[in-house]
Amino acid sequence: MAVQINPSILSADFARLADEAEAVRGADWLHVDVMDNHFVPNLTLGVPVVESLRKATDTPLDCHLMIEDPDRWAPQYVEAGAGSVTFHVEAASAPVRLAREIRAKGARASMALRPATPIEPYEDLLPELDMVLIMTVEPGFGGQAFLDVMLPKIRRTRQLIDRHGLQMWLQVDGGVSAATIERCAEAGADVFVAGSAVYGAADPAEAVRGLRKQASEACRH
């Protein structure tokens, strides 16, 4: 499987987002965390910023919606220019319908699960999706420590994907760094969201390349 590194702008300088996007040129996607201060206890950015960011970078946008009522709001992020839109299954009223609407508008549809949410009840939804996101921290804030207890869940999710013969991506988000990315890759993840591990580095682009190399080698083994 091809490894992808998605730097999270949650760890970037919000006053210089265009420059921060340029600093990670060569990344596969730019991960955009949207928080509403309801689903999670934090407030970040919304549709207008996504529209502006889309104009400022050629790197495709991977929008992670940590919001209530994604059934209503997620399609607007596709219209704003997101190439991938992730909704939380805990917040979606009709996840299948929502995934189909996101796809119909031309973006990849992804479902996220909080650490305490098991994957097994949603096995039948997998064919409707392009990606599953396993949160490896509680959503809402950047810079948290990686939760090792999520590794078995990543493995179980990969097993379900393989069992159904699906060509979908398995993303992890939270505490991903040089110290944790290999374990995630060995467990079956192939898309990695990294915030402070990238934007906290002296050379963010080099950090992306280093993480990709680590994950690729772990996947081969």
TORPA-106559 format. One record per residue (C-alpha): residue in one letter; x, z, y. Coordinates in steps of 0.5 Angstrom, whole numbers, plus 2048, in hexadecimal, padded with zeros to 3 digits. Layout:
% TORPA-106559
('A' (X Z Y)) ...
//
This chain:
% TORPA-106559
('M' (800 800 800)) ('A' (802 7FE 807)) ('V' (804 805 80B)) ('Q' (801 805 812)) ('I' (803 80A 818)) ('N' (7FE 80B 81D)) ('P' (801 80F 823)) ('S' (7FC 814 826)) ('I' (7FB 814 82E)) ('L' (7F8 81B 82E)) ('S' (800 81D 82E)) ('A' (801 817 833)) ('D' (801 818 83B)) ('F' (7FA 817 83D)) ('A' (7FC 815 844)) ('R' (801 80F 841)) ('L' (7FD 80D 83B)) ('A' (7FF 805 83C)) ('D' (806 807 83C)) ('E' (805 80C 836)) ('A' (802 806 832)) ('E' (808 802 834)) ('A' (80D 807 832)) ('V' (80A 806 82B)) ('R' (80A 7FF 82A)) ('G' (80B 7FD 823)) ('A' (806 802 821)) ('D' (800 800 81C)) ('W' (7FB 803 820)) ('L' (7FA 807 826)) ('H' (7F6 80D 824)) ('V' (7F1 810 829)) ('D' (7EE 816 829)) ('V' (7E7 817 82C)) ('M' (7E4 81E 82C)) ('D' (7DE 820 830)) ('N' (7DE 828 830)) ('H' (7D8 829 82B)) ('F' (7DA 826 825)) ('V' (7E1 829 826)) ('P' (7E3 82E 82B)) ('N' (7E7 829 830)) ('L' (7E6 824 835)) ('T' (7EA 81D 835)) ('L' (7E8 816 837)) ('G' (7E2 811 836)) ('V' (7E0 80A 836)) ('P' (7E3 808 83D)) ('V' (7EA 80B 83B)) ('V' (7EA 807 835)) ('E' (7E8 800 839)) ('S' (7EE 801 83D)) ('L' (7F3 803 838)) ('R' (7F0 7FC 834)) ('K' (7F2 7F8 83A)) ('A' (7F9 7FC 83B)) ('T' (7FC 7FB 834)) ('D' (7FC 7F6 82E)) ('T' (7FC 7FB 829)) ('P' (7F5 7FC 826)) ('L' (7F1 802 827)) ('D' (7EF 807 821)) ('C' (7EA 80B 824)) ('H' (7E9 812 821)) ('L' (7E2 815 824)) ('M' (7E2 81C 823)) ('I' (7DB 81C 826)) ('E' (7D4 81E 825)) ('D' (7CF 818 824)) ('P' (7D4 813 822)) ('D' (7CE 80F 820)) ('R' (7CC 80E 827)) ('W' (7D3 80D 82A)) ('A' (7D8 80A 825)) ('P' (7D5 803 826)) ('Q' (7D7 804 82D)) ('Y' (7DF 805 82B)) ('V' (7DF 7FE 828)) ('E' (7DC 7FB 82E)) ('A' (7E1 7FE 832)) ('G' (7E7 7FB 82E)) ('A' (7E8 7FF 828)) ('G' (7EA 7FC 822)) ('S' (7E9 802 81D)) ('V' (7E4 807 81E)) ('T' (7E3 80E 81A)) ('F' (7DD 812 81A)) ('H' (7DD 819 817)) ('V' (7D8 819 811)) ('E' (7D6 820 813)) ('A' (7D3 81E 81A)) ('A' (7D0 817 818)) ('S' (7C9 817 816)) ('A' (7C9 810 813)) ('P' (7D0 80F 811)) ('V' (7CF 809 80D)) ('R' (7CB 805 812)) ('L' (7D0 807 817)) ('A' (7D6 805 813)) ('R' (7D2 7FE 812)) ('E' (7D1 7FE 81A)) ('I' (7D8 7FF 81B)) ('R' (7DA 7F9 817)) ('A' (7D5 7F5 819)) ('K' (7D8 7F5 820)) ('G' (7DE 7F3 81E)) ('A' (7E2 7FA 81D)) ('R' (7E5 7FE 817)) ('A' (7E0 803 815)) ('S' (7E3 80A 813)) ('M' (7E1 811 811)) ('A' (7E4 817 812)) ('L' (7E4 81E 80E)) ('R' (7E5 825 811)) ('P' (7EA 829 80D)) ('A' (7E4 82D 80A)) ('T' (7E0 827 808)) ('P' (7E1 824 801)) ('I' (7E1 81D 800)) ('E' (7DE 81C 7F9)) ('P' (7D6 81D 7FC)) ('Y' (7D8 816 800)) ('E' (7DB 812 7FA)) ('D' (7D5 80D 7FB)) ('L' (7D6 80C 802)) ('L' (7DE 809 801)) ('P' (7DC 802 800)) ('E' (7D9 802 807)) ('L' (7DF 804 80A)) ('D' (7E6 801 80C)) ('M' (7E9 808 80C)) ('V' (7E9 80F 80B)) ('L' (7EC 814 80F)) ('I' (7EE 81B 80C)) ('M' (7EF 820 812)) ('T' (7F5 824 810)) ('V' (7F4 829 816)) ('E' (7ED 82C 819)) ('P' (7EB 826 81E)) ('G' (7EB 828 825)) ('F' (7F3 829 827)) ('G' (7F9 826 826)) ('G' (800 829 824)) ('Q' (7FD 82D 81E)) ('A' (800 82F 818)) ('F' (7FF 82A 812)) ('L' (7FA 82D 80D)) ('D' (7FE 82C 806)) ('V' (7F7 82E 802)) ('M' (7F5 827 804)) ('L' (7FA 824 800)) ('P' (7F5 824 7FA)) ('K' (7EF 821 7FE)) ('I' (7F4 81B 800)) ('R' (7F5 81A 7F8)) ('R' (7EE 81B 7F6)) ('T' (7EC 816 7FC)) ('R' (7F1 811 7FA)) ('Q' (7EF 811 7F2)) ('L' (7E8 810 7F5)) ('I' (7EA 80A 7F9)) ('D' (7EE 807 7F3)) ('R' (7E8 809 7EE)) ('H' (7E4 804 7F2)) ('G' (7E9 7FF 7F3)) ('L' (7E8 7FF 7FA)) ('Q' (7ED 7FC 7FF)) ('M' (7EC 802 804)) ('W' (7F1 806 808)) ('L' (7F2 80D 807)) ('Q' (7F4 811 80E)) ('V' (7F7 818 80F)) ('D' (7F7 81B 816)) ('G' (7FA 822 818)) ('G' (801 825 818)) ('V' (804 81E 815)) ('S' (80B 81E 817)) ('A' (812 81D 813)) ('A' (811 823 80F)) ('T' (80A 821 80D)) ('I' (809 81A 80C)) ('E' (80C 819 806)) ('R' (808 81E 802)) ('C' (802 81A 805)) ('A' (804 813 803)) ('E' (806 816 7FC)) ('A' (7FE 819 7FC)) ('G' (7FC 812 7FD)) ('A' (7FB 811 805)) ('D' (7FD 80B 808)) ('V' (7FB 80B 80F)) ('F' (7FE 811 813)) ('V' (7FC 814 81A)) ('A' (802 817 81D)) ('G' (802 81A 824)) ('S' (807 81F 826)) ('A' (80C 81C 821)) ('V' (80C 816 825)) ('Y' (80B 818 82C)) ('G' (80F 81E 82C)) ('A' (815 81A 829)) ('A' (81A 817 82E)) ('D' (819 810 82C)) ('P' (811 80F 82A)) ('A' (812 808 827)) ('E' (818 80B 823)) ('A' (814 811 820)) ('V' (80F 80C 81E)) ('R' (814 808 81A)) ('G' (817 80E 817)) ('L' (810 810 815)) ('R' (80E 80A 812)) ('K' (815 809 80E)) ('Q' (813 810 80B)) ('A' (80C 80F 809)) ('S' (80E 808 806)) ('E' (813 80B 802)) ('A' (80F 811 7FF)) ('C' (80A 80B 7FD)) ('R' (80E 807 7F9)) ('H' (810 80E 7F5)) 
//
